[in-house]
C-alpha cells in the first residue's frame, strides 16, 4: 500500500514537471509581438498550479506557484514587454494566490474528510460497544431469570424433601416386606418390582431437585481432562452398546490440566454423554474429543491475553434439537423427553459456570448435536 502511494506521488510529480516544462517552452518560444498566444501560455501556468494544490495540498500549491514564478520572472525582467511589463508582473501574486487558495481548499476538504472518517470510526466503535453491552445485558437477564427459578426451586425442594421422601421411604419399606411373601416368578411379584422401580425414580427426581437447588461447593484440584473423558467412556460403554452407539475418542497432544472438582466435572460430562445416547435410540456415533481453544472463536471476550483454554467436544449423530429449543436447553425444568425432569443440562450448565467455563450447543435437526465445553487450563483459575 505504501509502495503504491509512493508510486502515485512520483507519477503526479512527473506529470506536473512535464506540464510546467511544456507551458514554459511554449511561453518562451512564442514572441511577445504575438500577444494573444503569448498571453494564452501565461494563463496555462494556472493549470499546474491548481493541480499541485489539488494533488499535494497547501505546500503543493504554493511550491508549484513558487517554482513557476522563478521560471517566469527572468523572462519578464530580461525581455522587453513595453508597457505590458507591469501587467505581467502582476501575474506573480495571482500565481501565488491561486496556489494558496487551491491548497487551502484541498487541505480544508481533507481535514473535513478526516473528521468524517474519525466520526464514522467513533460511531462504529460505539455501535460495537453497544452491541456488546446489549449482549451482556441479555446474558445478565437470562442469568437473573435462571436465578429466580433457582430461588423458587430452593424453597420447593425443602418441602419436597420432607413431604415426598418420608412417604416414599414408608412405601418402599412396606413393599419390600410384602414382596417376601411372593417368590420370584409369582404374578404379583412383578407389580411389587414396578412399585419399587417407580419409588426409586421418584426418589431420584427429588435428589436431582435438591442437588440443583443446593449444589455442593466444588473442591478444586488439577485434573487432566483427557483422563476424565477416558474414565467416562468406560462408564457409558455398556449403555452405548445397548443403544448400538459407537464411541470414538480423539484427544489432542499438549496441555490439558484444569483446576476442577473431578467428581462434578465427571457428572457434567456424564449428563451430556447420556443425553447424546438417548438422542440415538436407533444407533449412531458419538465422537468425544479435546482441543486447545482460541478465546476469540470460543466466545470468551474477557479472556486474559495469554490465558489458554481447553475444549471438550461431544458430537453425536442423533435426532438433533429444534432451533426454537436451542436457547432453552440449559433452563431448569425444560425438557422434550416424556419422562425427563429438565434438570440434567441445567445442572451441567451450573457446574461449568462454577468452574469459570463456557458451554455451547450447536445442532441440526435430523443430523446431530454438538456440545462444546471450554475450560481454563491450570493456572488460569488462580489469576
Buried (B, 14 or more C-beta within 10 A) or exposed (E): EEEEEEEEEEEBBEEBEEBBEEBBEBBBEBEBEEEEEBBBBBEBBBEBBBBBBBBBBBBBBBBBBBBBBEBBBEBBEEEEBEEBBEEBBEBBEEBBEBBBBBBBBBBEEEEEEEEEEEEEEEEEEEEEEEEEEEEEEEEEEEEEEBEEBBEEBBEEBBEBBEEBBEEBEEBBEEBEEEBEEBEEEEEEBEEBEEBBEEBEEBBEBBEBBBBBBEBEEBEBEEBBBBEBBEEBBEBBEEEBEEBEBBBEBEBBEEBBBBBBBBEBBBBBBBBBBBBBBBBBEEEBBBBBBBBBBEBEEBEBEEBEEEBBBBBBBBBBBBBBBEEEBBEBBBBBBBBEEEEBBBBBBBBBBBBBBBBBBBBEBEBEEEEBBBBBBBBBBBBBBEE
